[in-house]
Amino acid sequence: MNAPKLLALETAVPARCFRQDEISDLYIDLLNKQGGTRRERAIRAAMRYAGVECRHSVINGEFFSQPRTTQQRNDRYMAEALPLGEQVIRLGLARAGVDPQTISSFIIVSCTGFNIPGLDLLLAQRLGMSNGLARTQVFGMGCYGAFPGLRRALDHVLARPGGMSLMLSLELCTLHLQFDDSAESVVSTSLFADGTGMALLGAGDEAAAAPAFIDSETYCDYQTLDHMSFNLTDQGFRMYLSSYVPDLLAANVEAFVERLLNRNGLTRADIRFWAIHPGSQRIVEYIQAQLGLAPTQVQASLDTLRDFGNMSSATVLFVLERIMRDGQPQRGDYAVMMAFGPGLTMEAMLLRW
């Protein structure tokens, strides 16, 4: 069969939006109520130089006016994730003209909330999906989580001709923000946001304008497991992002990309679009320099970071959507999707229109 295609791509964010200076003020105010801080200048500088202007959240500033337990944060996740996930799936399927009953595989990707029965069953019930639906939950893989989710979707489509696989990546990162003086809390609070994206994969028409999934690549550096983590605590999940992450990624990304491209008889010059997960502005700039990319080739990533922040696994779908909307891909164009996360893990996929 032909390579599976991206039949639909849709993203959504909560209605509530915070500008970065509002988050800075909230952060400083909460620390002052806890006894004050000597790091106000450093906090405001981190916020200012994060490359983020706006971030969406399911909560308002009052949510953190008192300490929140992990259960309280997770309960809020489930209450908010269901309607947001349903909204983006219904919109994406409607635009593609696809009935939820015809979906044969459903994959949920998230690292910011957990429940049994999970979002897969609860959303399938609300959407009226098939009782024979194959379901998978990808939990705890962080910012690159969309890639194992997409590979699971691809495996299903390849194994079941005529089947369609739906992947939903949904992250409510702001529920787990930590407001203290630690450097890791400052960094994570300056970047993370809420958002969701759905991708529908299937055989598709050969003449359709949708991109096809050609190949994928993964690299795990087992010597750097402590440089990026997301640990469960009694007060939510605590994010740690080492300052060395951009350097580590830059040191490995060239050989990583070359393996994917060489296997398919391509060079970097053959790739028109680069959908790079904007883990931070610094990460994007390091990757750009290492791969020799033009500013226009990373603009979609930086614009997504500016407008939405880092929404963990969902972010790369926002970048790809922006490329498809604004880049005007033509038949024969290639794109490379890339994301990075705990491990330190690098993931990539090669697409072709």
Number of C-alpha atoms within 10 A of each C-alpha: 8 13 19 23 26 22 25 22 25 21 23 20 24 18 9 12 19 16 14 23 14 12 18 20 13 17 23 21 16 18 17 13 10 11 7 13 16 10 16 18 10 13 22 19 13 19 21 15 13 20 22 24 20 20 27 24 21 23 19 12 13 8 12 16 12 8 11 15 14 18 13 13 20 19 15 16 23 16 11 15 22 17 13 18 24 17 17 22 28 17 17 20 21 13 13 13 10 16 13 17 14 14 21 22 24 25 24 24 31 27 21 23 26 16 10 8 8 14 24 20 17 13 19 18 12 11 16 11 19 15 10 10 17 14 16 17 17 17 15 17 21 26 27 26 26 31 24 17 25 24 16 19 26 23 12 20 23 17 9 15 12 13 17 25 27 27 26 29 27 32 30 31 27 23 26 26 21 21 19 17 18 10 17 17 18 22 20 25 26 29 30 28 30 28 30 29 28 29 25 25 27 26 21 19 12 11 8 13 15 22 24 24 21 15 17 20 16 18 15 15 14 10 9 15 13 13 17 21 19 18 11 12 11 10 16 22 21 17 21 18 20 15 14 11 19 19 13 17 21 19 14 15 17 15 12 17 22 15 14 20 21 11 10 12 8 14 13 16 8 12 17 16 23 24 26 27 32 31 28 24 19 17 19 22 17 18 21 18 12 15 15 13 17 10 12 12 19 21 18 26 26 25 17 25 30 21 16 26 29 28 32 33 30 29 34 29 25 26 25 24 20 18 20 16 10 10 15 10 19 13 13 10 15 20 22 22 20 23 25 27 24 23 19 20 21 23 22 22 22 22 23 21 18
